[in-house]
Structures are given as C-alpha cells and as structure tokens.
Amino acid sequence: MNKTKRKKINRIKIAIKSIKNYNFKWIINVTIITFILAIGMSIISEALLRNASIGIAFLVLIIIIFIGIVFDLIGIAVATADQRPFNAMASKRIKGAKEAIRLIQNAGPVSNFCNDVIGDIAGIISGAAGAIILIQISKIYKNIDTAIFSIILSAVVAALTVGGKAFGKEIALRKSKEIVFFVAKLLNWLSYKFKIEILPNNKKKKVNKKKGKRDDCII
C-alpha cells in the first residue's frame, strides 16, 4: 500500500471518528427543547400582550429583550471561564463550586442553549411582540403611518438587542468567574430545594483491574 492510499484511509478514519464523537443526542434534545420553549414563550407573550395597554406591551417587549441579553451574557461567561479557581473551591467544599465545574465542562451545550436557543427565541418573540404593539397602535391612532412606525419600532428593538448584547459581552469577558459562580449557586439552590439537576455529573466509572472494583472519577 502506497503513502497516498494510507493518507486517504487515515483521513476516512478521522472523519468517521469525528462523526461518532459528534453529540447527535444533544442536537436532537436541543431541537425538541427549542420547539417547546418557543411555543411556551409565544403563548405567554401573546396572552400578556393581547389585551394589554401599550405601556404594558412595551414593558413586556423590554423584558423579552433583557432575557435574551442576560442568557447571551451567561453563555459567553461559561465559554470563557477558567475551571482552575473552581477546582480549588470544590476542594474546600464551597457551595456552587461543583456546579460551576459542571457548567464549564459542558460549556459547548450551555453556551449553545443560552446564546442560540434562548437568544434566538427571544429575538423571534420580540419581533412578534413588536407586531402586536403595532396592531394596537394602529387601532388607537387610525391616522398614524404604520409603515414608518414599524420601521422605527424594528430599529429600536434591533438597537436595544445588539447594543445590550455588546455591553453584556464586555461584562461576561471581564467578570466570567463571578457570573459562572452566581449561576452555579442558583443551580445548587435548585438542586437542594427542588431536587432539580439541570446539568449532568459527567462521571465515568473506572474499573480497577487489580482489585476488580469500580471507582467514580469526575472528568
């Protein structure tokens, strides 16, 4: 077998291995979660905005934009945080340290969920909320030019979203440790009070060949 054929075979093997390692389970789960969350948030926002005043409708719109900004901030903080300080905190049994380690170990899925899932849903719903506000204004002020107002409202929503996320990214990059630890303490509280485990333990069992015993170790 010549070198060219060996290189091709090695490339094929690497491609197959990368496909096997790809987290298809997470892709399926995140697709289902996105679908359910999108329906739930759309129903809630529409129910709140349907008969609400223009002031309340604007407030709901701002809250939706704010949720998207906060989750984007969390996703970036988790993706950029260093695990070493939390390893030291976990050795001292500080509450929330183990959850912080789990967050960082699952940085890919966590940032994908926060930045893409929640961020995109918030963006879609904020657009729908803006449309509902526009309909309400057109009913109250019949002489208003809805096309111009629609452009202005879309520009305001886009500016608040992009500007807010840009500001949030600066905070996330500078205060990633503090943000991750705050979220970790919240997860610890949920686990303690309601027995809700959002993140996996990432534990694998090692088999001790000499003793025939299994030892749990955190990766």
FIKOLZA-1660 file (N, C-alpha, C; in steps of 0.1 Angstrom, whole numbers, plus 5000, padded with zeros to 4 digits):
% residues 219
   i   px   py   pz ch aa at
   1 5008 4988 5000  A  M  N
   1 5000 5000 5000  A  M CA
   1 5009 5013 5000  A  M  C
   2 5007 5021 4990  A  N  N
   2 5015 5033 4989  A  N CA
   2 5010 5044 4999  A  N  C
   3 5019 5054 5000  A  K  N
   3 5016 5065 5010  A  K CA
   3 5003 5073 5008  A  K  C
   4 5000 5075 4995  A  T  N
   4 4987 5082 4991  A  T CA
   4 4975 5075 4997  A  T  C
   5 4975 5062 4994  A  K  N
   5 4963 5054 4999  A  K CA
   5 4962 5054 5014  A  K  C
   6 4974 5053 5021  A  R  N
   6 4974 5053 5036  A  R CA
   6 4968 5066 5041  A  R  C
   7 4972 5077 5034  A  K  N
   7 4968 5090 5039  A  K CA
   7 4952 5092 5037  A  K  C
   8 4947 5086 5026  A  K  N
   8 4933 5086 5023  A  K CA
   8 4925 5078 5034  A  K  C
   9 4931 5066 5037  A  I  N
   9 4925 5058 5047  A  I CA
   9 4925 5064 5061  A  I  C
  10 4936 5071 5064  A  N  N
  10 4937 5078 5077  A  N CA
  10 4927 5089 5078  A  N  C
  11 4925 5097 5067  A  R  N
  11 4915 5107 5066  A  R CA
  11 4901 5102 5068  A  R  C
  12 4898 5091 5062  A  I  N
  12 4885 5085 5063  A  I CA
  12 4882 5081 5078  A  I  C
  13 4893 5075 5084  A  K  N
  13 4892 5070 5098  A  K CA
  13 4889 5082 5107  A  K  C
  14 4897 5093 5105  A  I  N
  14 4895 5105 5113  A  I CA
  14 4881 5111 5111  A  I  C
  15 4876 5111 5099  A  A  N
  15 4862 5116 5096  A  A CA
  15 4852 5108 5103  A  A  C
  16 4853 5094 5103  A  I  N
  16 4844 5085 5109  A  I CA
  16 4844 5087 5124  A  I  C
  17 4856 5089 5130  A  K  N
  17 4858 5091 5144  A  K CA
  17 4851 5104 5149  A  K  C
  18 4853 5114 5141  A  S  N
  18 4847 5127 5144  A  S CA
  18 4832 5127 5144  A  S  C
  19 4826 5119 5134  A  I  N
  19 4812 5117 5133  A  I CA
  19 4806 5110 5146  A  I  C
  20 4814 5100 5150  A  K  N
  20 4810 5092 5162  A  K CA
  20 4810 5100 5174  A  K  C
  21 4820 5109 5175  A  N  N
  21 4821 5118 5187  A  N CA
  21 4812 5129 5187  A  N  C
  22 4806 5132 5176  A  Y  N
  22 4796 5143 5175  A  Y CA
  22 4784 5141 5183  A  Y  C
  23 4780 5150 5191  A  N  N
  23 4769 5148 5200  A  N CA
  23 4755 5150 5194  A  N  C
  24 4751 5139 5187  A  F  N
  24 4738 5139 5180  A  F CA
  24 4726 5140 5190  A  F  C
  25 4729 5133 5202  A  K  N
  25 4718 5133 5212  A  K CA
  25 4715 5148 5217  A  K  C
  26 4726 5156 5218  A  W  N
  26 4724 5170 5222  A  W CA
  26 4716 5177 5211  A  W  C
  27 4720 5175 5199  A  I  N
  27 4713 5182 5188  A  I CA
  27 4698 5179 5188  A  I  C
  28 4695 5166 5190  A  I  N
  28 4680 5162 5190  A  I CA
  28 4673 5168 5202  A  I  C
  29 4680 5168 5214  A  N  N
  29 4674 5173 5226  A  N CA
  29 4672 5188 5225  A  N  C
  30 4682 5195 5220  A  V  N
  30 4681 5210 5219  A  V CA
  30 4671 5214 5209  A  V  C
  31 4669 5206 5198  A  T  N
  31 4658 5209 5188  A  T CA
  31 4644 5208 5195  A  T  C
  32 4642 5197 5202  A  I  N
  32 4630 5195 5209  A  I CA
  32 4627 5206 5220  A  I  C
  33 4638 5209 5228  A  I  N
  33 4636 5219 5238  A  I CA
  33 4633 5233 5232  A  I  C
  34 4640 5236 5221  A  T  N
  34 4637 5249 5214  A  T CA
  34 4623 5250 5209  A  T  C
  35 4618 5239 5204  A  F  N
  35 4604 5238 5199  A  F CA
  35 4594 5241 5210  A  F  C
  36 4596 5234 5221  A  I  N
  36 4587 5235 5233  A  I CA
  36 4588 5249 5239  A  I  C
  37 4600 5254 5241  A  L  N
  37 4602 5268 5247  A  L CA
  37 4596 5278 5238  A  L  C
  38 4598 5277 5225  A  A  N
  38 4593 5287 5215  A  A CA
  38 4578 5288 5216  A  A  C
  39 4571 5276 5217  A  I  N
  39 4557 5276 5218  A  I CA
  39 4552 5282 5231  A  I  C
  40 4559 5278 5242  A  G  N
  40 4555 5283 5255  A  G CA
  40 4557 5298 5257  A  G  C
  41 4568 5303 5252  A  M  N
  41 4571 5317 5253  A  M CA
  41 4562 5325 5244  A  M  C
  42 4559 5320 5232  A  S  N
  42 4550 5327 5223  A  S CA
  42 4536 5328 5229  A  S  C
  43 4531 5317 5235  A  I  N
  43 4517 5317 5241  A  I CA
  43 4517 5327 5252  A  I  C
  44 4527 5327 5261  A  I  N
  44 4527 5336 5272  A  I CA
  44 4528 5350 5268  A  I  C
  45 4537 5353 5259  A  S  N
  45 4538 5367 5254  A  S CA
  45 4526 5372 5247  A  S  C
  46 4519 5363 5239  A  E  N
  46 4507 5367 5232  A  E CA
  46 4496 5370 5242  A  E  C
  47 4495 5361 5252  A  A  N
  47 4484 5362 5262  A  A CA
  47 4486 5375 5270  A  A  C
  48 4499 5379 5273  A  L  N
  48 4501 5391 5280  A  L CA
  48 4499 5404 5272  A  L  C
  49 4502 5403 5259  A  L  N
  49 4501 5414 5250  A  L CA
  49 4488 5416 5244  A  L  C
  50 4480 5406 5243  A  R  N
  50 4467 5406 5235  A  R CA
  50 4458 5418 5240  A  R  C
  51 4455 5418 5253  A  N  N
  51 4446 5428 5258  A  N CA
  51 4453 5439 5267  A  N  C
  52 4467 5439 5266  A  A  N
  52 4474 5448 5275  A  A CA
  52 4474 5462 5269  A  A  C
  53 4477 5472 5277  A  S  N
  53 4478 5486 5272  A  S CA
  53 4492 5487 5265  A  S  C
  54 4494 5498 5258  A  I  N
  54 4506 5500 5250  A  I CA
  54 4518 5501 5259  A  I  C
  55 4516 5507 5271  A  G  N
  55 4527 5508 5281  A  G CA
  55 4532 5494 5286  A  G  C
  56 4522 5486 5290  A  I  N
  56 4525 5472 5294  A  I CA
  56 4531 5464 5283  A  I  C
  57 4526 5466 5271  A  A  N
  57 4532 5459 5259  A  A CA
  57 4546 5462 5257  A  A  C
  58 4550 5475 5258  A  F  N
  58 4563 5479 5257  A  F CA
  58 4572 5473 5268  A  F  C
  59 4567 5473 5280  A  L  N
  59 4574 5467 5292  A  L CA
  59 4577 5452 5289  A  L  C
  60 4567 5445 5284  A  V  N
  60 4569 5431 5281  A  V CA
  60 4580 5429 5271  A  V  C
  61 4579 5438 5261  A  L  N
  61 4589 5437 5250  A  L CA
  61 4603 5439 5255  A  L  C
  62 4605 5449 5264  A  I  N
  62 4618 5452 5270  A  I CA
  62 4623 5440 5279  A  I  C
  63 4613 5434 5286  A  I  N
  63 4617 5422 5294  A  I CA
  63 4622 5410 5285  A  I  C
  64 4615 5408 5274  A  I  N
  64 4619 5397 5265  A  I CA
  64 4633 5400 5259  A  I  C
  65 4636 5413 5255  A  I  N
  65 4649 5416 5250  A  I CA
  65 4660 5415 5261  A  I  C
  66 4656 5418 5274  A  F  N
  66 4665 5417 5285  A  F CA
  66 4669 5403 5288  A  F  C
  67 4659 5394 5287  A  I  N
  67 4661 5379 5289  A  I CA
  67 4671 5374 5279  A  I  C
  68 4670 5378 5266  A  G  N
  68 4679 5374 5256  A  G CA
  68 4693 5379 5259  A  G  C
  69 4695 5391 5264  A  I  N
  69 4708 5397 5267  A  I CA
  69 4714 5390 5278  A  I  C
  70 4706 5387 5289  A  V  N
  70 4712 5380 5301  A  V CA
  70 4717 5366 5298  A  V  C
  71 4709 5359 5290  A  F  N
  71 4713 5345 5286  A  F CA
  71 4725 5345 5277  A  F  C
  72 4726 5355 5268  A  D  N
  72 4738 5356 5260  A  D CA
  72 4750 5359 5268  A  D  C
  73 4749 5367 5278  A  L  N
  73 4760 5370 5288  A  L CA
  73 4764 5358 5295  A  L  C
  74 4755 5350 5300  A  I  N
  74 4758 5337 5307  A  I CA
  74 4765 5328 5298  A  I  C
  75 4761 5326 5285  A  G  N
  75 4767 5317 5276  A  G CA
  75 4781 5321 5273  A  G  C
  76 4784 5333 5271  A  I  N
  76 4798 5338 5269  A  I CA
  76 4807 5336 5281  A  I  C
  77 4801 5339 5293  A  A  N
  77 4809 5338 5306  A  A CA
  77 4813 5323 5308  A  A  C
  78 4804 5314 5305  A  V  N
  78 4807 5299 5307  A  V CA
  78 4817 5295 5297  A  V  C
  79 4816 5300 5285  A  A  N
  79 4826 5296 5274  A  A CA
  79 4840 5301 5277  A  A  C
  80 4841 5312 5284  A  T  N
  80 4854 5318 5286  A  T CA
  80 4860 5317 5300  A  T  C
  81 4852 5311 5309  A  A  N
  81 4857 5310 5323  A  A CA
  81 4868 5299 5325  A  A  C
  82 4876 5301 5334  A  D  N
  82 4887 5292 5338  A  D CA
  82 4882 5283 5349  A  D  C
  83 4885 5270 5347  A  Q  N
  83 4880 5260 5357  A  Q CA
  83 4888 5259 5369  A  Q  C
  84 4901 5263 5369  A  R  N
  84 4910 5261 5380  A  R CA
  84 4906 5267 5393  A  R  C
  85 4901 5279 5393  A  P  N
  85 4897 5285 5406  A  P CA
  85 4885 5277 5413  A  P  C
  86 4877 5271 5404  A  F  N
  86 4865 5264 5410  A  F CA
  86 4870 5250 5415  A  F  C
  87 4881 5244 5409  A  N  N
  87 4886 5232 5414  A  N CA
  87 4891 5234 5428  A  N  C
  88 4898 5245 5431  A  A  N
  88 4903 5249 5444  A  A CA
  88 4891 5251 5454  A  A  C
  89 4880 5257 5449  A  M  N
  89 4868 5260 5457  A  M CA
  89 4861 5247 5460  A  M  C
  90 4861 5238 5451  A  A  N
  90 4854 5225 5453  A  A CA
  90 4862 5216 5463  A  A  C
  91 4875 5218 5464  A  S  N
  91 4883 5210 5474  A  S CA
  91 4880 5215 5488  A  S  C
  92 4876 5228 5489  A  K  N
  92 4872 5234 5502  A  K CA
  92 4857 5232 5505  A  K  C
  93 4850 5225 5496  A  R  N
  93 4836 5222 5497  A  R CA
  93 4827 5235 5498  A  R  C
  94 4831 5244 5490  A  I  N
  94 4823 5257 5489  A  I CA
  94 4811 5254 5480  A  I  C
  95 4799 5258 5485  A  K  N
  95 4787 5256 5477  A  K CA
  95 4787 5263 5464  A  K  C
  96 4783 5255 5453  A  G  N
  96 4782 5261 5440  A  G CA
  96 4795 5258 5432  A  G  C
  97 4806 5254 5438  A  A  N
  97 4818 5251 5431  A  A CA
  97 4817 5239 5421  A  A  C
  98 4810 5229 5426  A  K  N
  98 4809 5217 5417  A  K CA
  98 4800 5220 5405  A  K  C
  99 4789 5228 5408  A  E  N
  99 4780 5232 5397  A  E CA
  99 4788 5241 5387  A  E  C
 100 4797 5249 5392  A  A  N
 100 4805 5258 5383  A  A CA
 100 4814 5249 5374  A  A  C
 101 4820 5239 5380  A  I  N
 101 4828 5229 5372  A  I CA
 101 4820 5222 5361  A  I  C
 102 4808 5218 5365  A  R  N
 102 4799 5212 5355  A  R CA
 102 4795 5221 5344  A  R  C
 103 4793 5234 5347  A  L  N
 103 4789 5244 5337  A  L CA
 103 4801 5245 5327  A  L  C
 104 4813 5246 5332  A  I  N
 104 4825 5248 5323  A  I CA
 104 4828 5235 5315  A  I  C
 105 4826 5224 5322  A  Q  N
 105 4828 5211 5314  A  Q CA
 105 4818 5209 5303  A  Q  C
 106 4806 5215 5305  A  N  N
 106 4795 5214 5295  A  N CA
 106 4794 5228 5288  A  N  C
 107 4805 5235 5286  A  A  N
 107 4805 5248 5280  A  A CA
 107 4798 5249 5266  A  A  C
 108 4801 5239 5258  A  G  N
 108 4795 5238 5245  A  G CA
 108 4780 5238 5245  A  G  C
 109 4774 5228 5251  A  P  N
 109 4759 5228 5252  A  P CA
 109 4753 5240 5259  A  P  C
 110 4760 5244 5270  A  V  N
 110 4754 5255 5278  A  V CA
 110 4754 5268 5270  A  V  C
 111 4765 5271 5263  A  S  N
 111 4766 5283 5255  A  S CA
 111 4757 5282 5243  A  S  C
 112 4756 5270 5238  A  N  N
 112 4746 5269 5226  A  N CA
 112 4732 5271 5231  A  N  C
 113 4728 5266 5242  A  F  N
 113 4715 5268 5248  A  F CA
 113 4712 5283 5251  A  F  C
 114 4722 5289 5258  A  C  N
 114 4720 5303 5262  A  C CA
 114 4720 5313 5250  A  C  C
 115 4730 5311 5242  A  N  N
 115 4732 5321 5231  A  N CA
 115 4723 5318 5219  A  N  C
 116 4721 5306 5215  A  D  N
 116 4714 5303 5203  A  D CA
 116 4699 5300 5206  A  D  C
 117 4696 5291 5216  A  V  N
 117 4682 5287 5218  A  V CA
 117 4675 5299 5224  A  V  C
 118 4679 5303 5236  A  I  N
 118 4671 5314 5243  A  I CA
 118 4673 5327 5235  A  I  C
 119 4685 5330 5230  A  G  N
 119 4687 5342 5223  A  G CA
 119 4679 5343 5210  A  G  C
 120 4678 5333 5203  A  D  N
 120 4670 5333 5190  A  D CA
 120 4655 5333 5193  A  D  C
 121 4651 5326 5203  A  I  N
 121 4637 5326 5207  A  I CA
 121 4633 5340 5211  A  I  C
 122 4641 5346 5220  A  A  N
 122 4638 5360 5224  A  A CA
 122 4638 5370 5213  A  A  C
 123 4647 5368 5203  A  G  N
 123 4647 5376 5191  A  G CA
 123 4634 5375 5183  A  G  C
 124 4630 5362 5181  A  I  N
 124 4617 5360 5173  A  I CA
 124 4605 5365 5180  A  I  C
 125 4604 5363 5194  A  I  N
 125 4593 5367 5201  A  I CA
 125 4592 5382 5203  A  I  C
 126 4604 5389 5204  A  S  N
 126 4604 5403 5204  A  S CA
 126 4599 5409 5191  A  S  C
 127 4602 5403 5180  A  G  N
 127 4597 5407 5167  A  G CA
 127 4581 5406 5167  A  G  C
 128 4576 5394 5172  A  A  N
 128 4562 5392 5172  A  A CA
 128 4555 5402 5182  A  A  C
 129 4562 5404 5193  A  A  N
 129 4556 5414 5203  A  A CA
 129 4556 5428 5196  A  A  C
 130 4566 5432 5189  A  G  N
 130 4566 5444 5182  A  G CA
 130 4554 5446 5172  A  G  C
 131 4551 5434 5165  A  A  N
 131 4540 5434 5156  A  A CA
 131 4527 5436 5163  A  A  C
 132 4525 5430 5174  A  I  N
 132 4513 5431 5182  A  I CA
 132 4511 5446 5187  A  I  C
 133 4522 5452 5191  A  I  N
 133 4522 5466 5196  A  I CA
 133 4518 5475 5184  A  I  C
 134 4523 5472 5172  A  L  N
 134 4520 5480 5161  A  L CA
 134 4505 5479 5157  A  L  C
 135 4499 5467 5158  A  I  N
 135 4485 5465 5156  A  I CA
 135 4476 5473 5166  A  I  C
 136 4481 5473 5179  A  Q  N
 136 4473 5480 5189  A  Q CA
 136 4474 5495 5186  A  Q  C
 137 4486 5500 5183  A  I  N
 137 4487 5514 5180  A  I CA
 137 4479 5519 5168  A  I  C
 138 4479 5510 5158  A  S  N
 138 4471 5513 5146  A  S CA
 138 4456 5514 5148  A  S  C
 139 4451 5506 5159  A  K  N
 139 4437 5506 5162  A  K CA
 139 4434 5519 5170  A  K  C
 140 4443 5523 5179  A  I  N
 140 4440 5535 5187  A  I CA
 140 4442 5548 5178  A  I  C
 141 4454 5548 5171  A  Y  N
 141 4457 5560 5163  A  Y CA
 141 4455 5556 5148  A  Y  C
 142 4443 5558 5143  A  K  N
 142 4440 5554 5130  A  K CA
 142 4447 5562 5119  A  K  C
 143 4451 5574 5122  A  N  N
 143 4457 5583 5112  A  N CA
 143 4472 5581 5111  A  N  C
 144 4478 5573 5120  A  I  N
 144 4492 5572 5120  A  I CA
 144 4497 5563 5108  A  I  C
 145 4509 5567 5103  A  D  N
 145 4515 5559 5092  A  D CA
 145 4522 5547 5098  A  D  C
 146 4516 5535 5097  A  T  N
 146 4521 5523 5103  A  T CA
 146 4534 5518 5097  A  T  C
 147 4536 5521 5085  A  A  N
 147 4549 5517 5078  A  A CA
 147 4561 5523 5085  A  A  C
 148 4560 5537 5087  A  I  N
 148 4571 5544 5093  A  I CA
 148 4573 5540 5107  A  I  C
 149 4561 5538 5115  A  F  N
 149 4562 5534 5129  A  F CA
 149 4568 5520 5130  A  F  C
 150 4565 5511 5120  A  S  N
 150 4570 5497 5120  A  S CA
 150 4585 5498 5118  A  S  C
 151 4590 5506 5109  A  I  N
 151 4605 5508 5107  A  I CA
 151 4612 5513 5120  A  I  C
 152 4606 5523 5126  A  I  N
 152 4612 5529 5138  A  I CA
 152 4612 5518 5150  A  I  C
 153 4601 5511 5151  A  L  N
 153 4600 5501 5162  A  L CA
 153 4610 5490 5160  A  L  C
 154 4611 5485 5147  A  S  N
 154 4621 5475 5144  A  S CA
 154 4635 5479 5147  A  S  C
 155 4638 5492 5143  A  A  N
 155 4651 5497 5146  A  A CA
 155 4654 5498 5161  A  A  C
 156 4644 5502 5169  A  V  N
 156 4646 5504 5183  A  V CA
 156 4649 5490 5189  A  V  C
 157 4641 5480 5185  A  V  N
 157 4643 5466 5190  A  V CA
 157 4657 5461 5187  A  V  C
 158 4661 5463 5174  A  A  N
 158 4674 5458 5169  A  A CA
 158 4685 5465 5177  A  A  C
 159 4684 5478 5179  A  A  N
 159 4694 5486 5186  A  A CA
 159 4696 5482 5200  A  A  C
 160 4684 5480 5207  A  L  N
 160 4685 5475 5221  A  L CA
 160 4691 5462 5222  A  L  C
 161 4687 5453 5213  A  T  N
 161 4692 5439 5214  A  T CA
 161 4707 5438 5211  A  T  C
 162 4711 5444 5200  A  V  N
 162 4726 5444 5196  A  V CA
 162 4734 5452 5206  A  V  C
 163 4729 5464 5210  A  G  N
 163 4737 5472 5220  A  G CA
 163 4738 5465 5233  A  G  C
 164 4726 5459 5238  A  G  N
 164 4726 5452 5250  A  G CA
 164 4735 5440 5251  A  G  C
 165 4735 5433 5240  A  K  N
 165 4744 5421 5239  A  K CA
 165 4759 5425 5238  A  K  C
 166 4762 5436 5231  A  A  N
 166 4776 5440 5231  A  A CA
 166 4781 5445 5245  A  A  C
 167 4772 5451 5252  A  F  N
 167 4775 5456 5266  A  F CA
 167 4777 5443 5275  A  F  C
 168 4767 5434 5273  A  G  N
 168 4768 5421 5281  A  G CA
 168 4780 5413 5278  A  G  C
 169 4785 5413 5266  A  K  N
 169 4797 5405 5263  A  K CA
 169 4809 5411 5270  A  K  C
 170 4810 5424 5271  A  E  N
 170 4821 5431 5278  A  E CA
 170 4821 5427 5293  A  E  C
 171 4809 5427 5299  A  I  N
 171 4808 5423 5313  A  I CA
 171 4812 5408 5314  A  I  C
 172 4807 5399 5305  A  A  N
 172 4810 5385 5306  A  A CA
 172 4824 5382 5305  A  A  C
 173 4832 5389 5296  A  L  N
 173 4846 5386 5294  A  L CA
 173 4854 5391 5306  A  L  C
 174 4850 5402 5313  A  R  N
 174 4857 5407 5324  A  R CA
 174 4853 5400 5337  A  R  C
 175 4841 5396 5338  A  K  N
 175 4836 5390 5351  A  K CA
 175 4831 5376 5349  A  K  C
 176 4837 5368 5341  A  S  N
 176 4833 5354 5338  A  S CA
 176 4832 5346 5350  A  S  C
 177 4842 5347 5359  A  K  N
 177 4842 5339 5371  A  K CA
 177 4830 5342 5380  A  K  C
 178 4828 5354 5382  A  E  N
 178 4817 5359 5391  A  E CA
 178 4803 5354 5385  A  E  C
 179 4802 5356 5372  A  I  N
 179 4789 5352 5366  A  I CA
 179 4786 5337 5367  A  I  C
 180 4797 5329 5363  A  V  N
 180 4795 5315 5364  A  V CA
 180 4792 5310 5378  A  V  C
 181 4799 5316 5388  A  F  N
 181 4797 5312 5402  A  F CA
 181 4783 5316 5407  A  F  C
 182 4778 5328 5402  A  F  N
 182 4764 5331 5406  A  F CA
 182 4754 5321 5400  A  F  C
 183 4756 5318 5387  A  V  N
 183 4747 5308 5381  A  V CA
 183 4748 5294 5388  A  V  C
 184 4760 5291 5391  A  A  N
 184 4763 5278 5398  A  A CA
 184 4756 5277 5412  A  A  C
 185 4756 5289 5419  A  K  N
 185 4750 5289 5432  A  K CA
 185 4734 5288 5430  A  K  C
 186 4729 5294 5420  A  L  N
 186 4715 5292 5417  A  L CA
 186 4711 5278 5414  A  L  C
 187 4720 5271 5406  A  L  N
 187 4718 5257 5403  A  L CA
 187 4719 5248 5415  A  L  C
 188 4728 5252 5424  A  N  N
 188 4730 5245 5437  A  N CA
 188 4717 5246 5445  A  N  C
 189 4711 5258 5446  A  W  N
 189 4699 5261 5453  A  W CA
 189 4687 5253 5448  A  W  C
 190 4686 5252 5434  A  L  N
 190 4676 5245 5428  A  L CA
 190 4677 5230 5431  A  L  C
 191 4689 5225 5431  A  S  N
 191 4692 5211 5434  A  S CA
 191 4689 5208 5448  A  S  C
 192 4692 5217 5458  A  Y  N
 192 4689 5215 5472  A  Y CA
 192 4674 5216 5475  A  Y  C
 193 4668 5226 5470  A  K  N
 193 4654 5229 5474  A  K CA
 193 4644 5220 5466  A  K  C
 194 4646 5218 5453  A  F  N
 194 4636 5211 5445  A  F CA
 194 4641 5198 5438  A  F  C
 195 4654 5195 5442  A  K  N
 195 4660 5182 5436  A  K CA
 195 4660 5182 5421  A  K  C
 196 4663 5194 5415  A  I  N
 196 4663 5196 5401  A  I CA
 196 4678 5196 5396  A  I  C
 197 4682 5186 5388  A  E  N
 197 4695 5185 5383  A  E CA
 197 4695 5189 5368  A  E  C
 198 4699 5201 5365  A  I  N
 198 4699 5205 5351  A  I CA
 198 4711 5200 5343  A  I  C
 199 4723 5200 5349  A  L  N
 199 4735 5195 5342  A  L CA
 199 4739 5181 5346  A  L  C
 200 4744 5173 5337  A  P  N
 200 4749 5160 5341  A  P CA
 200 4761 5161 5349  A  P  C
 201 4764 5150 5357  A  N  N
 201 4775 5149 5366  A  N CA
 201 4788 5147 5359  A  N  C
 202 4788 5142 5346  A  N  N
 202 4800 5139 5338  A  N CA
 202 4809 5129 5345  A  N  C
 203 4803 5119 5351  A  K  N
 203 4810 5109 5358  A  K CA
 203 4812 5096 5350  A  K  C
 204 4823 5090 5350  A  K  N
 204 4826 5078 5343  A  K CA
 204 4832 5068 5353  A  K  C
 205 4828 5056 5352  A  K  N
 205 4833 5046 5361  A  K CA
 205 4845 5039 5356  A  K  C
 206 4856 5039 5364  A  K  N
 206 4868 5032 5360  A  K CA
 206 4869 5019 5367  A  K  C
 207 4873 5009 5360  A  V  N
 207 4874 4996 5365  A  V CA
 207 4888 4993 5369  A  V  C
 208 4890 4990 5382  A  N  N
 208 4903 4987 5387  A  N CA
 208 4906 4972 5384  A  N  C
 209 4915 4970 5375  A  K  N
 209 4918 4956 5370  A  K CA
 209 4924 4948 5381  A  K  C
 210 4932 4954 5390  A  K  N
 210 4939 4946 5400  A  K CA
 210 4929 4941 5411  A  K  C
 211 4920 4951 5415  A  K  N
 211 4911 4948 5426  A  K CA
 211 4897 4944 5422  A  K  C
 212 4894 4947 5409  A  G  N
 212 4881 4944 5404  A  G CA
 212 4870 4953 5409  A  G  C
 213 4874 4965 5413  A  K  N
 213 4865 4975 5419  A  K CA
 213 4863 4986 5409  A  K  C
 214 4852 4993 5411  A  R  N
 214 4849 5005 5402  A  R CA
 214 4850 5017 5410  A  R  C
 215 4858 5027 5405  A  D  N
 215 4860 5040 5411  A  D CA
 215 4853 5051 5403  A  D  C
 216 4846 5059 5410  A  D  N
 216 4840 5071 5403  A  D CA
 216 4850 5082 5402  A  D  C
 217 4851 5088 5390  A  C  N
 217 4860 5100 5389  A  C CA
 217 4854 5110 5380  A  C  C
 218 4855 5123 5384  A  I  N
 218 4849 5133 5376  A  I CA
 218 4860 5137 5366  A  I  C
 219 4855 5138 5353  A  I  N
 219 4864 5141 5342  A  I CA
 219 4866 5156 5342  A  I  C
% end
